[in-house]
Amino acid sequence: MDRENKVQQFVAQLEANPYDLAPMGRLERAFAGKERWEELVLLLEHRAGQVDSRDAAARLYLEAARMAGARLNDVDRSLELLTHSLAVGEDTLVSVEAYLFQLALQQDGEQLLTFFVEAVEHGEDEIYKSRLYQRMGCILEDFMGDMEEADNAYKWALQFDPANVLALWSRQLLAKKESAWARFAELLVEEIERSDDPAEQAEQSITLGEIYRDYLDSADAASQCFDYALELDPQNERARGALGIGTHDFEVNGLSLDQATQAQNHPPDQGEEDRPMTMELDEAMLYDGDAQSAAAPPPVPEVVGFQVDDEEDDDDFDGQFSVD
């Protein structure tokens, strides 16, 4: 699926369920590579004016406001979009989040903290509280520059709802921003273990391998990650490139990958017994004709020998914030 189709799919998912923030996280990932934030803000604002659902319109305006403030540093534009979100989404749960961001942009730290605590105390369920903590983490990180408290907020979001992938992604991005590579690697392993999507597992395994190779100086761990990605997706160009394997080098049942794919899509007319064997993703793959065992899953940094300093202050981790 090309990038444009992915974007449309994520927007449709966000509109269908304004309270599932995972599609927004995927949208950010799609635009982050080229930092096309202006394009994302315009897309969200345009869609907000087209949808019928008040909740969906409020969500789209809110996300556009957050991007304008956090990524474009355009406070006036962000406040204008938040005004639209609050007007359209009056008396919806989205309005609580919008008001949090409005207070942050107005730099009213005391009122922000008071409103946040009240919102959490009156939260209907743990999933909603998890979302509020994730949003508070964004505010602490993007608008107040308090990275330690932001990470604490993301941790609490995951304690309330371990399935909150946006909070996990937020911790990953924060670790990357702080060049905390061992912590970033550990969080990537956590995402890979949680995911049930082989394509996402493969892509994150490659990213993890690049972290081991480029920042943690562990070629063996990196190779294990690339091997695992290639087992999940034998045609993955990133994994093949990282391992120095071309399509002519990668063999399945004695055929190159290109030959095996062609044989599968265009089998000859002769009898079944004479046809080349087709690719089976769950079978052992062959490199240069030599059988290999199934690739091991990506290793955890602590197993490789890296100290993850993420949990050293757990005794003081009480979920309380001090917003100046």
N, C-alpha and C positions, 0 to 999 in steps of 0.2 A: 504494500500500500504506500503510495507516494505521500510526500509531506502535506500537500494541500488536502488530500482526502482524509488524512489523519486529523488535521486541524478541524475540518468540518465534522468529523465523527466526535471529537472531544467536545466541541461546542454543542452539538446535538445532545450529548450525554449530560452536559451541564444544565442545559435547558430542561431536559426531561426530569432531572432530580437536582434542584438547586441546593440541596443540603448534602450532596455527595461531592466533596471537594477534590476527590482524586482526578477527575477530568481536568480541573483547573491546573493541578500539578503537572499533568501530562502536557497541557498547553504550554506552560512555562518552559518545560523541557524542550518542546519543539521549537520555541523561539529563542531560547537561551544561547544556543550554539552560535548564532550570528547576531545575538543581542538586538533583535528586531522588535524592541519594546514599543516604539511608536506605532508600528503596524498592528501589534497585539491590542494596544489601547483602542485604536480606531475600530478594529474588528469587534471588540466587545461592546463598545459604545453603539456601533451600528446595529448589532443584533439586539441590544437592549430595547431599541426603539421599534423592533419588529415583532417581538414575542407577545402573546396574549396573557400569559401567566404573570401576575404581579410578583410572585416570589422569584420567578426566573429573571424578570426584568431587573428587579432589585439586586439580585445576585450579580448579574452581568455589569450593571453600573458600579457596584461595589468593587468587583475585581478590576475593572478599568481604573477606578480611583486608586486602588492599591498599587497598580502598576505605574500609574502616572506619578504617584508620590514617591514610591520606593525605587523605581528604575529610571524615571525621567527627572526626578527631583523638581517636579512642577507642582508646588503646593496649591497654588490658586486653581489649577485645573483639577487637581485631586479633590479639593473641597467642593468644587462645582459638581463634579460627578457624584460625590457623596450626598449632596443635596438632592440630586435626582433619585438616588437610591432610597433615601429616607422618605421622599415624597411618594414614590411608587410603592414602596414596600412598607408603608405605615402599618403598624400592628402585626408585622410578620417577624419571624425569628431572625431574618436577615437584618432587620433594622437594628437589632442589638449589636451585631458585629459592625455595622456601618457607623453607629454612634461611637463605638470604641475607637475606630480609626479617626473619626472627626475630632474627638477629644485629643488624640495623639498629635494630629496636625496642628491643633490649636495650642499645643504644648501645655495643656492643663493636666499635669501629672497627678495631682492630688485627686481631682475629680475622676480621672481615668481609673485610678486604682480602686476608688470607692465603688464606682459603677461596675467594674470588673468583678470585684468580690461579691457584690449583690447579685450579679447575673449568674455567677457560678452557684451561689447558695440557693437560688431559685430555679436552677436548671432542672429540666424535666427528667433527664436520664444521663447516664455516664457518657454516651456518645456525644450528646450536645455539650456537656462539660469539656470533653476532649477537644471538640472543635473550638470552643472558647479559649482554651489554653494554647492551642496551636496558633490562633489569631493573635493572642497576647504575645506569643513568642515572636511573631512577625513584627509586631509593633516595637517590641524591645530591641530587636535586631536592626530593623530598617530605619526606624525613626528616632530611637534613643541611643543606639550604639552600644547597648549593654549586652555583649555576647554571652557572658556567663549566665545572666538571668534568662536570656532568650533560650539557651540550651536547657535550662531547668524547666522552663515552660513547655518546651517540646517533650521533655521526659515525662512530665505530668500528663501531657496529652496522650502519650502512649500508655501510661499506667491506667488511665481511665478507659482507653479503647486501644488495645494492642493492634487492632486492624487499621488504625489511622495512618495510612501510608503517606499522607501529606506531611504529618509530623516527622515521620522517618526520613522523608526526602529533605525536609527542612534541616534536620540534624546533619544530613550528609552535606548539604550545601554550605552550612555553617562550618563544618569541619574542613571542607575544601577551602573556604575563604580564609580560615586561620592556618592553613597549611598543616593541619593535624592529620597527617597521612595515615598513621596507624589506626586512629579512630575512624577516619573515613573508610578505610578498608574493612574494619570490623562491621560498620553499618551497611556496607555493600554486601557482605556475607549474610547479614541478617535479612536483607531484602531478597537475596537469591533464595534463601531457605524458605521464606514466606511465600514467594511467588509460585503460582501454578501455571504460568505462561512460559513455555520453553523459549520463545523468541526473546522475551524480556530477560529471562535468566541468562541466555547466551550473551546478550548485549552487556548486561551488568557484569558478567564474568570476564568479559574482555576489558571493560573499564577497570575492574579489580586487578586484572593481570598487568595493565598499564601502570597502575599505582605501585604494584610490587616491583615492576621493572624500572620505572623512571624515578621513584621517590624512596622506595624502601630497599633498593639494591638487593633484590632476591630473585634471581633469574629462575631458580627451580620452582618457586611458588608461582611466578608469572606463567611459566610454561604449563603448570598444572591447570591454571585458570583458562589458558587458551585451548588446551586439549579438551577441557570440559565443555567449553563453548562450541568447539568443533563437533563434539559428539552430539550436542543438542541440535546444531544446525550445520551440517556438513558443507553447505555452500556459502557459509558466512565469510565474506571477503576480508573483514577485519581480522578474524581469527586466523585465516590462512596466511594473510600478510604478516601477522605478528609472529607466526611460526616459520615464515619463509617457505610456505608451501604454495605452489601454483596449482591451477586446475589440472595440469598435465602430470603433476607429482602425486596428487591425491587419488588413490585407487580404491575401488569397491569391487570385490569379487574378481580382481585381476584386471578390471577396466579402469581407465581414467574417469574422473568425475564427469567430464563432458561426454565421454563414450557411454557411461552407464546411464546418464540422464537421457541421451538420445535413444539408447536401446529400450529404455522404459517407455518413452513417449511414442516410439515408432518401431514396435517389434516386427521382426521378419515374418514372412508368411509360412515358413516351414513349421513342422510339428512342435508341440509344446516342449518336447524333450530336447530340441535343438536350440531353443531360445536362450539368450544370455540371461543370467539371473538378474533380477531387478534390485534396486536399492531397498534395504530395510533399515530404518534408522535405529532400531533396537538391536541390531546385530553388531558384532565386533567389526570395526573398520580396519582397512588395510592400508598401511603406508609403504609404498615401494614393494608391495607384495608380502610384507611380513606382518603376521597377525599380531594385534595389540589387544591387551585387556581393556575393559571399559575404563574411561577416564575417571579419576577420583574427583570428587567435588572440590570447589575452591577451599583452600585452607584458611583458618582463622588466624589473624595476625599473632595472637599470643602463642599459638601452636608453632608458628614459624620462628618465633623468638623475639617479637616486637612487643614492647611495653605500651599498652593502651592506657593513657593517663586520664581517661574519661570518668572513671568512677572513684577517684581518690577523695572526693569531698562528699560522698554519699551520706556520711553521718549528719551533715548539715542540710541535707536535701529535704526541705519541708514544704516546698511549693509556695512559699511566701515571697513576695516581691517588694523591693524598696525602690519606688519610682520617684526620682527627684524632680 
